[in-house]
Amino acid sequence: MIGQNNVTGLQHIGIPCSDIDVTVAFYTGLGFKTVMTTLNKAANEKVAFLRLGDTTIETYQVKSTAGVTGSIDHIAFSAKDVSRLYEEVKAGCYTILGDGIESLPFWEHGVKFFKILGPNNEVIEFSQIL
């Protein structure tokens, strides 16, 4: 079974938004704390990570959102070794999205991740915080 000893649980849920300040205020009102804000320079998107207990939301401001039920962009799972997991997924019958393992300068030392397509067209991300 792919990822059995590598995937450790839910890392975050990615929610695109049209107004990051309104979105942060909404989740803060529900008890979430902002644990990081940054700019994804490659996409020119403001990003905020919000956390309540063991649940983390990554929200990022885009020019337009679907604005309908089901418009969560992705679900991310933590990986101990994203490179090894990527090789296991490549050997399986999964549709890999994007250009393989990607990286962003999020968190203190960055993050490596890759995405696959789920059976209902949902995006599943496997992410390793470095």
TORVEXVO-341076 format. One record per residue: y, x, z of N, C-alpha, C in turn. Coordinates in steps of 0.05 Angstrom, whole numbers, plus 5000, padded with zeros to 4 digits. Each point is the difference from the previous one (the first is absolute). Layout:
TORVEXVO-341076
+------+------+------+-------+-------+-------+------+------+------+
| n.c2 | n.c1 | n.c3 | ca.c2 | ca.c1 | ca.c3 | c.c2 | c.c1 | c.c3 |
+------+------+------+-------+-------+-------+------+------+------+
|    Y |    X |    Z |     Y |     X |     Z |    Y |    X |    Z |
...
+------+------+------+-------+-------+-------+------+------+------+
END
This chain:
TORVEXVO-341076
+------+------+------+-------+-------+-------+------+------+------+
| n.c2 | n.c1 | n.c3 | ca.c2 | ca.c1 | ca.c3 | c.c2 | c.c1 | c.c3 |
+------+------+------+-------+-------+-------+------+------+------+
| 4976 | 5017 | 5000 |  5024 |  4983 |  5000 | 5025 | 5018 | 5000 |
| 5017 | 4996 | 4981 |  5024 |  5016 |  4997 | 5019 | 4997 | 5024 |
| 5010 | 5022 | 5010 |  5020 |  4999 |  5021 | 4990 | 4994 | 5028 |
| 4974 | 4997 | 5003 |  4989 |  4991 |  5026 | 5009 | 5018 | 5023 |
| 5000 | 5026 | 4997 |  5008 |  5018 |  5021 | 5028 | 5012 | 4995 |
| 5014 | 4989 | 4981 |  5026 |  5011 |  4992 | 5023 | 4980 | 5005 |
| 4995 | 4975 | 4995 |  5021 |  4980 |  5003 | 4999 | 4990 | 5029 |
| 5023 | 5002 | 5014 |  5000 |  4994 |  5029 | 5013 | 4973 | 5007 |
| 5011 | 4986 | 4982 |  5011 |  4974 |  5006 | 5026 | 4994 | 4984 |
| 5012 | 4977 | 5006 |  5024 |  4992 |  4987 | 5023 | 5019 | 5007 |
| 5014 | 5010 | 4980 |  5023 |  5018 |  5005 | 5026 | 4984 | 4999 |
| 5004 | 4985 | 4978 |  5024 |  4984 |  4998 | 4997 | 4979 | 4978 |
| 5018 | 4981 | 5000 |  5002 |  4979 |  4980 | 5026 | 5004 | 4986 |
| 5000 | 5002 | 4973 |  5024 |  5005 |  4985 | 5013 | 4974 | 4990 |
| 5025 | 4995 | 5008 |  5014 |  4976 |  4993 | 5026 | 5007 | 4986 |
| 5002 | 4994 | 4974 |  5025 |  5005 |  4986 | 5020 | 4979 | 5009 |
| 5026 | 5007 | 5000 |  5021 |  4982 |  5008 | 5024 | 5003 | 4983 |
| 5017 | 4979 | 4999 |  5025 |  5002 |  4985 | 5023 | 5009 | 5017 |
| 4998 | 4998 | 5027 |  5021 |  5008 |  5018 | 4987 | 5013 | 5025 |
| 4999 | 5026 | 5001 |  4986 |  5014 |  5022 | 5012 | 4994 | 5027 |
| 5027 | 4997 | 5002 |  5012 |  4995 |  5025 | 4991 | 4973 | 5012 |
| 4999 | 4980 | 4983 |  4991 |  4973 |  5008 | 4971 | 5001 | 5008 |
| 4984 | 5015 | 4985 |  4971 |  5002 |  5006 | 4995 | 5015 | 5027 |
| 5014 | 5022 | 5004 |  4998 |  5015 |  5025 | 5009 | 4982 | 5024 |
| 5022 | 4986 | 4996 |  5009 |  4982 |  5022 | 4980 | 4978 | 5006 |
| 4988 | 4989 | 4980 |  4980 |  4979 |  5004 | 4976 | 5011 | 5017 |
| 4988 | 5022 | 4991 |  4977 |  5011 |  5014 | 5008 | 5011 | 5028 |
| 5024 | 5011 | 5002 |  5009 |  5009 |  5027 | 5002 | 4976 | 5019 |
| 5009 | 4978 | 4990 |  5001 |  4976 |  5016 | 4973 | 4990 | 5009 |
| 4979 | 5008 | 4986 |  4973 |  4993 |  5008 | 4988 | 5021 | 5018 |
| 5015 | 5021 | 5007 |  4990 |  5020 |  5019 | 4993 | 5026 | 4987 |
| 5001 | 5003 | 4974 |  4994 |  5025 |  4987 | 5022 | 5020 | 5005 |
| 4993 | 5026 | 5001 |  5019 |  5021 |  5004 | 5000 | 5017 | 4974 |
| 5024 | 5009 | 4992 |  5002 |  5017 |  4977 | 4991 | 5028 | 5008 |
| 4980 | 5010 | 4986 |  4989 |  5027 |  5007 | 5008 | 5021 | 4980 |
| 5010 | 4992 | 4976 |  5010 |  5019 |  4981 | 5015 | 4985 | 4978 |
| 5022 | 5012 | 4992 |  5015 |  4990 |  4976 | 5004 | 5024 | 4982 |
| 4999 | 4996 | 4974 |  5002 |  5021 |  4981 | 5008 | 4989 | 4973 |
| 5003 | 5017 | 4981 |  5005 |  4993 |  4972 | 4978 | 5012 | 4983 |
| 4987 | 4983 | 4985 |  4980 |  5009 |  4980 | 5017 | 5008 | 4976 |
| 5006 | 5025 | 4997 |  5018 |  5009 |  4979 | 4989 | 4995 | 4972 |
| 4974 | 5003 | 4997 |  4987 |  4996 |  4974 | 5005 | 4971 | 4990 |
| 4999 | 4981 | 5018 |  5004 |  4972 |  4992 | 5027 | 4989 | 5007 |
| 5017 | 5017 | 5013 |  5026 |  4992 |  5009 | 4999 | 4974 | 5017 |
| 4981 | 5001 | 5020 |  4996 |  4977 |  5017 | 5004 | 5008 | 5029 |
| 5015 | 4983 | 5015 |  5002 |  5004 |  5029 | 4973 | 4990 | 5012 |
| 4990 | 5015 | 5020 |  4974 |  4994 |  5012 | 5003 | 5000 | 5030 |
| 4986 | 4981 | 5013 |  4999 |  4999 |  5029 | 4972 | 4994 | 5008 |
| 4991 | 5015 | 5021 |  4974 |  4995 |  5012 | 5005 | 4987 | 5027 |
| 4988 | 4977 | 5005 |  5004 |  4984 |  5024 | 4973 | 4997 | 5014 |
| 4999 | 5003 | 5027 |  4975 |  4999 |  5014 | 5001 | 4982 | 5024 |
| 4978 | 4985 | 5004 |  4996 |  4983 |  5023 | 4971 | 5005 | 5008 |
| 4996 | 5013 | 5023 |  4973 |  5006 |  5009 | 4987 | 5018 | 4979 |
| 4976 | 4992 | 4990 |  4986 |  5015 |  4980 | 5006 | 4992 | 4971 |
| 5019 | 4982 | 4997 |  5006 |  4990 |  4973 | 5026 | 5012 | 4989 |
| 4998 | 5012 | 4976 |  5023 |  5012 |  4988 | 5006 | 4987 | 4973 |
| 5025 | 4994 | 4995 |  5009 |  4989 |  4975 | 5018 | 5020 | 4986 |
| 4994 | 5005 | 4975 |  5018 |  5017 |  4983 | 5015 | 4980 | 4983 |
| 5026 | 4999 | 5003 |  5016 |  4983 |  4983 | 5019 | 5017 | 4983 |
| 5005 | 4992 | 4976 |  5016 |  5016 |  4982 | 5016 | 4982 | 4982 |
| 5025 | 5007 | 4996 |  5019 |  4984 |  4985 | 4997 | 5005 | 4970 |
| 4993 | 4979 | 4985 |  4998 |  5001 |  4971 | 5020 | 4981 | 4987 |
| 5004 | 5003 | 4974 |  5019 |  4983 |  4987 | 4992 | 4971 | 4999 |
| 4974 | 4995 | 4998 |  4991 |  4972 |  5000 | 4972 | 4999 | 5013 |
| 4995 | 4978 | 5014 |  4974 |  4996 |  5012 | 4988 | 4974 | 4989 |
| 4974 | 4997 | 5003 |  4988 |  4975 |  4991 | 5010 | 4976 | 5016 |
| 5005 | 5004 | 5026 |  5012 |  4979 |  5016 | 4982 | 4975 | 5003 |
| 4974 | 5004 | 4997 |  4982 |  4977 |  5003 | 4977 | 5008 | 5019 |
| 4986 | 4980 | 5010 |  4977 |  5006 |  5017 | 4982 | 5019 | 4986 |
| 4990 | 5020 | 5015 |  4982 |  5020 |  4989 | 5014 | 5024 | 4988 |
| 5026 | 5003 | 5005 |  5015 |  5022 |  4988 | 5000 | 5026 | 5016 |
| 4980 | 5003 | 5017 |  4996 |  5026 |  5013 | 4991 | 5019 | 4978 |
| 5012 | 5024 | 4999 |  4994 |  5019 |  4978 | 4974 | 5014 | 5004 |
| 4995 | 5010 | 5024 |  4975 |  5016 |  5004 | 4992 | 5000 | 5029 |
| 4974 | 5006 | 5004 |  4989 |  5004 |  5027 | 4990 | 5029 | 5000 |
| 5009 | 5016 | 5020 |  4992 |  5028 |  5001 | 4982 | 5005 | 5023 |
| 4979 | 5016 | 4995 |  4981 |  5008 |  5021 | 5004 | 5030 | 5004 |
| 4997 | 5009 | 5025 |  5002 |  5028 |  5008 | 4975 | 5015 | 4991 |
| 5004 | 5024 | 4989 |  4977 |  5017 |  4993 | 5003 | 5026 | 5014 |
| 4977 | 5011 | 5010 |  5000 |  5026 |  5012 | 5004 | 5022 | 4979 |
| 4987 | 4997 | 4977 |  5001 |  5020 |  4979 | 5003 | 4985 | 4973 |
| 5024 | 4995 | 4992 |  5005 |  4983 |  4976 | 4989 | 5013 | 4975 |
| 5000 | 5027 | 4999 |  4989 |  5013 |  4976 | 4970 | 4996 | 4997 |
| 4986 | 5002 | 5021 |  4971 |  4995 |  5000 | 4994 | 4971 | 4993 |
| 5016 | 4982 | 5012 |  4996 |  4971 |  4995 | 5006 | 4994 | 4971 |
| 5020 | 5012 | 4989 |  5007 |  4996 |  4971 | 4976 | 5007 | 4982 |
| 4987 | 5023 | 5006 |  4977 |  5008 |  4984 | 4977 | 4980 | 5002 |
| 4996 | 4989 | 5024 |  4979 |  4980 |  5004 | 5006 | 4975 | 4985 |
| 5026 | 4991 | 5000 |  5008 |  4976 |  4986 | 4998 | 5004 | 4970 |
| 5008 | 5024 | 4990 |  4998 |  5006 |  4972 | 4971 | 4998 | 4990 |
| 4981 | 5007 | 5017 |  4972 |  5000 |  4992 | 4989 | 4971 | 5001 |
| 5014 | 4982 | 5013 |  4991 |  4972 |  5002 | 5011 | 4983 | 4977 |
| 4996 | 4974 | 5002 |  5009 |  4981 |  4980 | 5026 | 4987 | 5008 |
| 5021 | 5016 | 5003 |  5026 |  4990 |  5010 | 5021 | 5006 | 4979 |
| 5020 | 4983 | 4998 |  5022 |  5004 |  4982 | 5022 | 5015 | 5016 |
| 5005 | 5025 | 4993 |  5021 |  5015 |  5013 | 5027 | 4995 | 4986 |
| 5020 | 4994 | 5016 |  5027 |  4995 |  4990 | 5017 | 5025 | 5002 |
| 5019 | 5003 | 4983 |  5018 |  5023 |  5001 | 4987 | 5025 | 4990 |
| 5012 | 5022 | 5009 |  4992 |  5027 |  4990 | 4983 | 5015 | 5020 |
| 4981 | 4987 | 5012 |  4983 |  5014 |  5019 | 5014 | 5002 | 5027 |
| 4996 | 5023 | 5014 |  5012 |  5004 |  5026 | 5030 | 5006 | 4997 |
| 5016 | 4984 | 5014 |  5029 |  5003 |  4999 | 5009 | 5009 | 5027 |
| 5025 | 5008 | 5002 |  5012 |  5008 |  5025 | 5029 | 4991 | 5002 |
| 5008 | 4996 | 5025 |  5028 |  4993 |  5006 | 5009 | 5015 | 5024 |
| 5025 | 5006 | 5003 |  5009 |  5015 |  5023 | 5006 | 4983 | 5025 |
| 4982 | 4980 | 5004 |  5003 |  4983 |  5023 | 4987 | 5013 | 5025 |
| 5009 | 4992 | 5023 |  4990 |  5010 |  5026 | 5008 | 5030 | 5002 |
| 4991 | 5013 | 5020 |  5009 |  5027 |  5005 | 4991 | 5020 | 4979 |
| 4975 | 4998 | 4991 |  4989 |  5020 |  4981 | 4992 | 4987 | 4973 |
| 5007 | 4976 | 4995 |  4993 |  4987 |  4975 | 4975 | 4983 | 5002 |
| 4994 | 4987 | 4978 |  4977 |  4983 |  4998 | 4987 | 5003 | 4973 |
| 4973 | 4999 | 4999 |  4985 |  5000 |  4975 | 4985 | 4974 | 4998 |
| 4999 | 4988 | 4976 |  4987 |  4974 |  4998 | 4991 | 4995 | 4971 |
| 4983 | 4981 | 4997 |  4993 |  4989 |  4974 | 4994 | 4971 | 5003 |
| 5000 | 4986 | 4977 |  4997 |  4971 |  5000 | 4978 | 4992 | 4981 |
| 4986 | 4978 | 5008 |  4980 |  4988 |  4982 | 5006 | 4970 | 4998 |
| 4988 | 4988 | 4980 |  5004 |  4971 |  4996 | 4976 | 4985 | 5013 |
| 5007 | 4980 | 5016 |  4979 |  4984 |  5013 | 4990 | 4978 | 4981 |
| 4979 | 4986 | 5008 |  4988 |  4980 |  4983 | 5017 | 4976 | 4994 |
| 5022 | 4996 | 5015 |  5018 |  4978 |  4996 | 5028 | 5010 | 4991 |
| 5000 | 5023 | 4987 |  5024 |  5014 |  4991 | 5018 | 5009 | 5023 |
| 4990 | 5002 | 5024 |  5015 |  5011 |  5022 | 5000 | 5030 | 4998 |
| 5021 | 5013 | 5010 |  5002 |  5029 |  4999 | 4991 | 5010 | 5028 |
| 4981 | 5018 | 5000 |  4990 |  5013 |  5024 | 5008 | 5029 | 4999 |
| 5013 | 5009 | 5021 |  5009 |  5028 |  5001 | 4985 | 5014 | 5022 |
| 4992 | 5025 | 4994 |  4988 |  5017 |  5020 | 5020 | 5023 | 5005 |
| 5008 | 5004 | 5025 |  5022 |  5017 |  5006 | 4993 | 5019 | 5023 |
| 5009 | 5025 | 4997 |  4997 |  5020 |  5021 | 5028 | 5011 | 5007 |
| 5008 | 4995 | 5025 |  5025 |  5011 |  5010 | 4994 | 5029 | 5007 |
| 5015 | 5019 | 4988 |  4994 |  5028 |  5004 | 5013 | 5011 | 5025 |
+------+------+------+-------+-------+-------+------+------+------+
END
